[in-house]
Amino acid sequence: MAVSFLTDTPKTLLNKFDTKIDQHEAKGKITTWERSEDGEYYTHTSDEWKKKAWMKPQTKSDRLVFNIIKPKSSTVTATVYGYYHGHLIETFLNHFDTDFTEAKATAKAASDDYCG
C-alpha cells in the first residue's frame, strides 16, 4: 500500500510538500496534511481521518514514495487506505502537478508498509 510519484527530483518534491504544509500564508497552503512531531510521518488533519494512518516518505532515485503505517492502536482498513492514498494523490495533483509525471497507488501492501 504505497503511493509513488515519478520525478527526477524526489527530494525537492518532498521539500515542496513540507513547505506548503508549514507556510503561514493561507493562499496555497496545504491544510489537510500535517507532520508528526518528529517530522518523519504525515497524517490527515480532518477530525474523521486524523491519525487513522501515517504516511512515511522515502526518496528513491526516480520517485518519491509514501508507505502507509498503521497507528499503534489499530490496523489500517481498506477504507482508510483508500482515503489516505486517494487524498495524497489529489493533494499532489492540486499543488505539484508540474513536479512529477506519474502518480500511482499499489492495491496491496508494499514491502515497506506496516498496516496489519
C-alpha positions in Angstrom: 0.0 0.0 0.0 2.3 2.7 -1.3 1.9 5.9 -3.2 4.6 6.9 -5.6 5.3 10.0 -7.6 7.6 9.6 -10.6 10.0 12.5 -10.7 13.6 13.5 -11.4 13.7 15.5 -8.2 12.2 13.4 -5.4 13.9 15.3 -2.5 12.8 18.6 -4.0 9.2 17.4 -4.3 9.2 16.3 -0.7 10.6 19.7 0.4 7.9 21.5 -1.5 5.3 19.4 0.3 6.8 20.3 3.6 7.0 24.0 2.7 3.3 24.1 1.7 2.3 22.4 5.0 4.4 24.8 7.1 3.8 28.1 5.3 1.9 30.8 7.1 0.3 32.5 4.2 -3.2 31.0 3.6 -3.0 31.1 -0.2 -1.6 27.8 -1.5 -1.1 26.3 2.0 -1.8 22.6 2.4 -4.1 22.4 5.4 -5.3 18.8 5.0 -2.0 17.2 6.0 0.3 17.6 9.0 3.7 16.2 10.0 4.3 14.2 13.2 6.2 15.8 16.0 9.4 14.2 14.7 8.7 15.3 11.2 9.0 11.8 9.7 5.4 11.0 9.1 2.2 12.6 7.7 -1.4 12.2 8.7 -4.6 13.7 7.5 -5.9 16.7 9.6 -9.7 16.2 9.4 -11.4 15.1 12.5 -12.8 12.0 10.8 -9.4 10.8 9.4 -6.7 12.3 11.7 -4.2 9.7 12.9 -6.1 6.8 11.3 -2.8 6.1 9.5 0.5 7.7 8.8 2.4 8.1 5.6 6.1 7.7 5.7 8.1 9.2 2.7 11.3 7.9 1.2 13.1 9.2 -1.8 14.4 6.9 -4.5 16.5 7.9 -7.5 13.4 8.4 -9.7 10.5 8.7 -7.4 9.0 9.9 -4.1 7.3 7.0 -2.3 4.9 7.2 0.7 4.3 4.0 2.6 1.3 3.6 4.9 2.0 3.0 8.6 -0.7 1.9 11.0 -1.4 3.7 14.2 -0.3 1.9 17.4 -3.8 1.1 18.5 -5.4 -0.3 15.3 -5.0 -1.7 11.8 -5.5 0.2 8.5 -8.8 -0.7 7.0 -9.4 -0.7 3.3 -11.5 2.5 3.7 -8.7 4.3 5.5 -6.2 3.0 2.9 -8.3 4.3 0.1 -8.9 7.7 1.7 -5.2 8.3 2.5 -3.9 7.2 -0.8 -6.5 8.9 -2.9 -6.3 12.2 -0.9 -2.5 12.2 -1.0 -2.5 11.8 -4.8 -5.2 14.5 -5.0 -3.1 16.9 -2.9 -0.1 16.4 -5.1 -2.1 16.9 -8.3 -3.6 20.1 -6.9 -0.2 21.6 -5.8 2.6 19.9 -7.6 1.3 18.8 -11.0 4.3 20.1 -12.8 6.8 18.4 -10.5 6.0 14.7 -11.3 4.9 12.8 -14.4 3.0 9.9 -12.9 1.3 9.0 -9.6 0.2 5.5 -8.6 -1.0 3.6 -5.6 -0.5 -0.1 -5.0 -3.6 -2.2 -4.4 -1.9 -4.5 -1.8 0.7 -3.9 0.9 4.2 -3.0 -0.4 7.3 -4.3 1.2 7.9 -1.1 3.3 4.3 -0.8 4.6 3.2 -1.6 8.1 -0.5 -1.7 8.2 -1.5 -5.1 9.8 
